[in-house]
Amino acid sequence: MIYQDFGKTDMKVSVVGMGCEYVWHADGETTAQVLERAIAAGVNYFDIFVATPATREHYGKTLKKYRDKIYLAAHLGAAEIDGQYMKTRDMALCRQFMEEFYDKLQTNYADVLFLHNCDQLDDYHTIMTGGMYDYAQELKAAGKARYIGISTHSTVIALEAVKSGKIDVLMFPVNPLFNMLPQDIADFRMKGRKMEALSEEEKAAYPTKDELYEACAQRNIPIIAMKPFAGGNILKDHEGGLIKGIMSLTPVQCISYVHSFPNVDICPVPGVKDVAELEAALAYVTATDEEKDFSEINDSLAAKFESRCMYCNHCQPCPKGIDIAEVTKLADMAEQGMTDELRTRYDALEVKTGDCIQCGGCTGRCPFGIDAAGNMRRALKIYGC
């Protein structure tokens, strides 16, 4: 493994970290296998954004043996209600799920505590001037959080936070698809606007990702790169080739891209569902320059990205309990060709799309402006229930 200094922190992090997105609902055995292999390979940064008790317990049982050798990141504002992920700003819930983090992970501190999933300026101001940031500071003062960060999909929020002097670490999506889209696609989609509808003054004033990276470099703020594979949408062999990638990159090329910004320390945290996917990411460490070369990418991507789900589940919770990300993924794969395996996976879902009431809450919460409710209608047509 290769390790790097990490901005203003005293951490030396592995060049490949690990997120928990795709072992979120895995059993304890699978989770342990992935974690043990990651640690054996030298991975030392683990981001645990989910509040699911079982997931945290699985992590805790394995990682407690290595606590003095690894870094753990927690997310303040991530909760789970009735078995579903949700973002919260309720301080009682924030405190409850932080205490559960320490309990389930069998640790008394988090190395990085992220203020979770902030994509709107009013939400940012609520977090920074209200109880959440104060509570994070309280935990830091008590030695229960070493560094404070913020996770966001918005260039505007990220830049504001970096310039504020209030954070030590930024969590932000870094991949060639996001970086080649015009400005910050998420902000404008959530506002229901297209980039071409903006005035020239608005376009000129809107910060670029290059500006963000430069601000991070000037202030020595490192970045945890979420979604380095864009939810699999830029991989050439995602889900066994059943999801047609917008690009056709390997995990090694994606990670190489993340590390191509020389002036800022960045650690990618790909989500992996099993040891095989982990090995594909770890291959970066021993890859040749030719294998790392990502020069094939191009910038004619905006139209292709118009309705692509990242399968991140930030659209949750669903009032009917639908697993929106899984349903959307199964619909995307079925459009490439229905198989018995896909039918079985869909039939195994506890709640089907036929139960969707089209409330639109999922669409409103999507950080990428995807019509999630429309994806439920599409899945209903494909699977018929």
C-alpha positions as CSV (number, residue, x, y, z in Angstrom):
1,M,0.0,0.0,0.0
2,I,1.0,3.6,-0.6
3,Y,0.3,6.2,2.0
4,Q,0.0,10.0,1.7
5,D,0.0,12.9,4.1
6,F,-3.5,14.3,4.4
7,G,-3.7,18.0,4.4
8,K,-3.8,19.8,7.7
9,T,-4.5,16.6,9.6
10,D,-1.8,14.4,11.2
11,M,-3.2,11.4,9.3
12,K,-1.3,9.4,6.7
13,V,-4.0,7.7,4.7
14,S,-3.9,4.9,2.1
15,V,-4.3,6.0,-1.5
16,V,-7.3,3.8,-1.6
17,G,-9.9,4.1,1.2
18,M,-13.2,2.3,1.5
19,G,-16.8,3.5,1.7
20,C,-19.7,1.4,3.1
21,E,-22.3,2.0,0.4
22,Y,-22.4,-1.5,-1.1
23,V,-21.9,-3.5,2.1
24,W,-24.7,-1.5,3.7
25,H,-27.1,-4.4,3.7
26,A,-24.5,-7.2,3.5
27,D,-24.4,-10.0,6.1
28,G,-21.7,-10.1,8.8
29,E,-19.6,-12.7,7.0
30,T,-19.4,-10.8,3.8
31,T,-18.6,-7.5,5.6
32,A,-15.9,-9.2,7.6
33,Q,-14.3,-10.7,4.5
34,V,-14.2,-7.4,2.8
35,L,-12.8,-5.5,5.8
36,E,-10.2,-8.2,6.6
37,R,-9.0,-8.1,3.0
38,A,-8.9,-4.3,2.9
39,I,-6.8,-4.2,6.1
40,A,-4.5,-6.9,5.0
41,A,-3.9,-4.9,1.8
42,G,-3.1,-1.8,3.9
43,V,-6.3,0.2,3.6
44,N,-6.6,2.4,6.7
45,Y,-9.4,4.8,6.0
46,F,-13.0,3.7,6.4
47,D,-16.0,6.0,5.9
48,I,-19.2,4.8,7.6
49,F,-22.0,7.2,6.7
50,V,-24.9,4.8,7.3
51,A,-26.6,4.6,10.7
52,T,-27.9,1.1,10.2
53,P,-27.3,-0.7,13.5
54,A,-26.4,-4.1,11.9
55,T,-23.9,-2.5,9.5
56,R,-22.2,-0.6,12.3
57,E,-22.1,-3.8,14.4
58,H,-20.5,-5.8,11.5
59,Y,-17.9,-3.1,11.1
60,G,-17.3,-2.9,14.9
61,K,-16.8,-6.6,15.3
62,T,-14.0,-6.6,12.7
63,L,-12.4,-3.2,13.1
64,K,-12.1,-3.2,16.9
65,K,-9.0,-5.4,16.5
66,Y,-7.3,-2.8,14.3
67,R,-8.6,0.5,15.9
68,D,-5.1,1.9,16.6
69,K,-4.1,1.2,13.0
70,I,-7.1,2.7,11.1
71,Y,-9.1,5.8,10.7
72,L,-12.9,5.9,11.1
73,A,-15.2,8.6,9.7
74,A,-18.6,9.1,11.1
75,H,-21.5,11.3,9.8
76,L,-23.4,13.6,12.0
77,G,-26.9,14.0,10.6
78,A,-27.3,10.5,9.2
79,A,-30.0,8.5,10.8
80,E,-32.2,5.4,10.2
81,I,-35.9,5.4,10.8
82,D,-38.1,2.3,10.3
83,G,-35.2,0.5,8.6
84,Q,-34.6,3.4,6.1
85,Y,-31.8,5.8,5.8
86,M,-32.7,9.5,6.3
87,K,-30.9,12.8,6.7
88,T,-31.8,14.7,9.8
89,R,-31.1,18.0,11.5
90,D,-33.0,17.1,14.6
91,M,-30.5,17.4,17.4
92,A,-32.0,14.6,19.5
93,L,-31.6,12.2,16.6
94,C,-28.1,13.5,15.8
95,R,-27.0,12.8,19.4
96,Q,-28.7,9.4,19.5
97,F,-27.1,8.1,16.3
98,M,-23.7,9.5,17.3
99,E,-23.8,7.7,20.6
100,E,-24.9,4.6,18.7
101,F,-21.9,5.0,16.4
102,Y,-19.5,4.9,19.4
103,D,-21.3,1.9,20.8
104,K,-21.7,-0.2,17.7
105,L,-18.2,0.5,16.4
106,Q,-16.8,-0.2,19.8
107,T,-14.7,2.9,19.9
108,N,-14.7,6.1,21.9
109,Y,-13.8,8.5,19.0
110,A,-14.2,9.2,15.3
111,D,-11.1,10.4,13.4
112,V,-13.2,12.5,11.1
113,L,-16.8,13.7,11.9
114,F,-18.6,14.9,8.8
115,L,-21.6,17.3,8.9
116,H,-23.6,15.1,6.7
117,N,-25.0,15.7,3.2
118,C,-25.4,19.4,2.9
119,D,-26.4,20.7,-0.5
120,Q,-28.3,23.9,0.1
121,L,-27.1,27.3,1.4
122,D,-30.0,27.6,3.9
123,D,-29.2,24.1,5.2
124,Y,-25.5,25.0,5.4
125,H,-26.2,28.1,7.5
126,T,-28.5,26.1,9.8
127,I,-25.8,23.6,10.4
128,M,-23.0,26.1,10.9
129,T,-24.9,28.6,13.1
130,G,-27.0,26.1,15.0
131,G,-26.7,23.0,17.1
132,M,-25.0,20.6,14.7
133,Y,-21.7,22.5,14.4
134,D,-21.7,23.3,18.1
135,Y,-22.2,19.7,18.9
136,A,-19.4,18.7,16.6
137,Q,-17.1,21.1,18.3
138,E,-18.3,19.7,21.7
139,L,-17.3,16.2,20.6
140,K,-14.0,17.4,19.3
141,A,-13.2,19.2,22.6
142,A,-14.1,16.0,24.4
143,G,-11.7,13.9,22.3
144,K,-14.6,12.1,20.7
145,A,-13.9,13.6,17.2
146,R,-10.4,14.5,16.0
147,Y,-11.3,16.5,12.9
148,I,-14.5,18.1,11.6
149,G,-15.6,17.9,8.0
150,I,-18.6,18.4,5.8
151,S,-20.0,16.2,3.0
152,T,-21.7,17.9,0.1
153,H,-22.3,17.4,-3.6
154,S,-22.4,21.1,-4.2
155,T,-19.4,23.2,-5.4
156,V,-20.9,26.3,-3.8
157,I,-21.4,24.7,-0.4
158,A,-17.9,23.0,-0.6
159,L,-16.2,26.3,-1.4
160,E,-18.1,28.2,1.3
161,A,-17.1,25.6,3.9
162,V,-13.5,25.5,2.9
163,K,-13.2,29.3,3.0
164,S,-15.0,29.5,6.4
165,G,-12.1,28.0,8.3
166,K,-14.5,25.8,10.2
167,I,-13.7,22.5,8.6
168,D,-10.6,20.3,8.5
169,V,-11.6,17.8,5.8
170,L,-14.0,18.1,2.8
171,M,-16.0,15.1,1.4
172,F,-17.0,15.8,-2.2
173,P,-17.6,13.7,-5.3
174,V,-14.5,13.5,-7.6
175,N,-14.7,11.6,-10.8
176,P,-14.3,12.5,-14.5
177,L,-18.0,12.4,-15.2
178,F,-18.9,15.0,-12.5
179,N,-15.9,17.2,-13.3
180,M,-16.6,17.3,-17.0
181,L,-20.2,18.3,-16.6
182,P,-20.8,22.1,-16.9
183,Q,-20.3,23.8,-13.5
184,D,-22.3,22.2,-10.7
185,I,-25.0,20.1,-12.3
186,A,-26.6,19.1,-9.0
187,D,-27.5,22.7,-7.9
188,F,-29.2,23.6,-11.1
189,R,-31.2,20.4,-11.4
190,M,-32.5,20.8,-7.9
191,K,-33.7,24.3,-8.9
192,G,-35.3,22.9,-12.0
193,R,-33.0,24.9,-14.3
194,K,-30.7,24.0,-17.2
195,M,-27.3,25.6,-17.5
196,E,-28.3,27.2,-20.8
197,A,-31.1,29.0,-18.9
198,L,-28.6,30.9,-16.8
199,S,-27.6,34.4,-17.5
200,E,-24.0,35.0,-18.5
201,E,-23.5,36.9,-15.2
202,E,-24.7,33.8,-13.3
203,K,-22.5,31.5,-15.2
204,A,-19.5,33.7,-14.7
205,A,-20.1,34.0,-11.0
206,Y,-20.6,30.3,-10.4
207,P,-17.5,28.6,-8.9
208,T,-15.8,25.9,-10.8
209,K,-14.3,22.7,-9.4
210,D,-10.9,24.0,-10.2
211,E,-11.6,27.0,-8.0
212,L,-12.6,24.6,-5.2
213,Y,-9.5,22.5,-5.6
214,E,-7.3,25.6,-5.5
215,A,-9.0,26.8,-2.3
216,C,-8.4,23.4,-0.7
217,A,-4.7,23.6,-1.7
218,Q,-4.3,27.1,-0.3
219,R,-5.8,26.1,3.0
220,N,-4.4,22.6,3.1
221,I,-7.9,21.1,3.3
222,P,-7.8,17.4,2.1
223,I,-10.7,15.8,0.2
224,I,-12.3,12.5,0.8
225,A,-13.5,11.6,-2.8
226,M,-16.9,10.0,-2.7
227,K,-18.4,8.4,-5.7
228,P,-15.1,7.9,-7.5
229,F,-16.9,5.5,-9.9
230,A,-20.0,7.7,-10.2
231,G,-22.2,5.0,-8.8
232,G,-20.7,2.6,-11.4
233,N,-22.0,4.7,-14.2
234,I,-18.5,5.2,-15.7
235,L,-17.3,1.6,-15.4
236,K,-17.2,-0.7,-18.4
237,D,-18.1,-3.8,-16.4
238,H,-20.5,-2.6,-13.8
239,E,-23.0,-5.2,-12.5
240,G,-21.5,-7.8,-14.9
241,G,-22.0,-5.4,-17.8
242,L,-25.7,-5.2,-17.3
243,I,-25.5,-1.4,-16.7
244,K,-24.1,0.3,-19.7
245,G,-21.5,2.9,-18.6
246,I,-21.5,6.5,-19.8
247,M,-17.8,6.0,-20.0
248,S,-15.9,2.7,-20.2
249,L,-13.3,3.1,-17.5
250,T,-11.7,0.6,-15.1
251,P,-11.6,1.2,-11.3
252,V,-7.9,1.7,-11.7
253,Q,-8.4,4.5,-14.2
254,C,-11.0,6.1,-12.0
255,I,-8.8,6.1,-9.0
256,S,-5.9,7.4,-11.1
257,Y,-8.1,10.3,-12.1
258,V,-8.9,11.1,-8.5
259,H,-5.2,11.3,-7.8
260,S,-4.4,13.5,-10.8
261,F,-4.8,16.8,-9.0
262,P,-1.3,17.4,-7.6
263,N,-1.9,20.4,-5.3
264,V,-4.6,18.8,-3.0
265,D,-4.5,15.6,-1.0
266,I,-7.4,13.4,-2.1
267,C,-8.4,9.9,-0.8
268,P,-11.0,8.0,-2.9
269,V,-13.5,5.9,-0.9
270,P,-15.1,3.5,-3.4
271,G,-18.0,1.5,-2.2
272,V,-17.5,-2.3,-2.8
273,K,-20.0,-5.1,-2.3
274,D,-17.5,-8.0,-2.1
275,V,-13.9,-8.9,-2.1
276,A,-13.8,-9.1,-5.9
277,E,-14.8,-5.5,-6.3
278,L,-12.3,-4.5,-3.6
279,E,-9.5,-6.2,-5.4
280,A,-10.4,-4.3,-8.6
281,A,-9.9,-1.0,-6.7
282,L,-6.8,-2.2,-4.9
283,A,-5.3,-3.0,-8.3
284,Y,-4.4,0.7,-8.5
285,V,-1.6,0.2,-6.1
286,T,0.4,-2.1,-8.4
287,A,-1.0,-0.9,-11.7
288,T,1.3,0.2,-14.5
289,D,1.2,3.7,-16.0
290,E,-0.5,2.2,-19.0
291,E,-3.3,0.7,-16.8
292,K,-3.7,4.0,-15.0
293,D,-4.0,6.1,-18.2
294,F,-7.4,7.7,-18.4
295,S,-6.8,9.9,-21.5
296,E,-9.6,8.2,-23.4
297,I,-12.2,10.2,-21.5
298,N,-14.1,12.9,-23.3
299,D,-16.3,15.8,-22.4
300,S,-19.5,15.1,-24.4
301,L,-21.3,13.7,-21.4
302,A,-23.9,16.1,-20.2
303,A,-26.8,14.7,-22.3
304,K,-25.9,11.1,-21.4
305,F,-26.0,12.0,-17.7
306,E,-29.4,13.6,-17.8
307,S,-31.3,10.8,-16.0
308,R,-28.6,8.5,-14.5
309,C,-29.1,7.5,-11.0
310,M,-26.1,7.2,-8.7
311,Y,-27.8,4.6,-6.5
312,C,-26.8,6.5,-3.4
313,N,-30.2,6.3,-1.6
314,H,-30.0,10.0,-0.5
315,C,-33.6,10.1,-1.9
316,Q,-34.7,8.1,1.1
317,P,-36.8,7.7,3.2
318,C,-39.8,6.4,1.2
319,P,-43.1,6.6,3.1
320,K,-43.9,3.1,1.7
321,G,-40.5,1.6,2.4
322,I,-39.4,1.1,-1.3
323,D,-35.6,0.6,-1.8
324,I,-35.5,3.3,-4.5
325,A,-31.9,2.8,-5.4
326,E,-32.1,-1.0,-5.8
327,V,-35.4,-0.7,-7.8
328,T,-33.8,1.9,-10.1
329,K,-30.7,-0.3,-10.6
330,L,-32.8,-3.3,-11.4
331,A,-34.8,-1.3,-13.9
332,D,-31.6,0.0,-15.6
333,M,-30.2,-3.5,-15.9
334,A,-33.5,-5.0,-17.1
335,E,-33.6,-2.5,-20.0
336,Q,-30.3,-4.0,-21.2
337,G,-32.0,-7.4,-21.1
338,M,-34.2,-9.1,-18.6
339,T,-32.8,-12.2,-16.9
340,D,-34.0,-14.8,-14.4
341,E,-31.5,-13.4,-11.9
342,L,-33.0,-9.8,-12.2
343,R,-36.5,-11.2,-11.9
344,T,-35.5,-13.1,-8.7
345,R,-33.8,-10.0,-7.2
346,Y,-36.9,-7.9,-7.9
347,D,-39.3,-10.5,-6.5
348,A,-37.2,-10.7,-3.3
349,L,-37.9,-7.0,-2.6
350,E,-40.1,-6.6,0.4
351,V,-41.9,-3.6,-1.1
352,K,-42.5,-3.3,-4.9
353,T,-43.0,-0.2,-7.1
354,G,-46.7,-1.0,-7.3
355,D,-46.9,0.4,-3.8
356,C,-45.4,3.8,-4.8
357,I,-47.8,6.6,-4.2
358,Q,-45.9,9.1,-6.4
359,C,-45.5,11.6,-3.5
360,G,-42.4,13.0,-5.2
361,G,-40.4,13.2,-2.0
362,C,-37.6,11.1,-3.4
363,T,-37.3,13.4,-6.4
364,G,-37.1,16.4,-4.2
365,R,-34.3,14.9,-2.1
366,C,-32.1,13.6,-4.9
367,P,-28.8,15.6,-4.9
368,F,-28.5,15.1,-8.6
369,G,-32.0,16.2,-9.6
370,I,-33.0,12.8,-11.0
371,D,-36.7,12.1,-11.4
372,A,-36.7,9.3,-8.9
373,A,-40.5,9.0,-8.9
374,G,-40.3,8.7,-12.6
375,N,-37.8,5.8,-12.2
376,M,-40.4,4.1,-10.0
377,R,-43.0,4.4,-12.8
378,R,-40.5,3.0,-15.3
379,A,-39.7,0.0,-13.0
380,L,-43.4,-0.7,-12.6
381,K,-43.8,-0.9,-16.4
382,I,-40.8,-3.3,-16.6
383,Y,-41.6,-5.6,-13.8
384,G,-45.4,-5.3,-13.7
385,C,-45.9,-5.0,-9.9
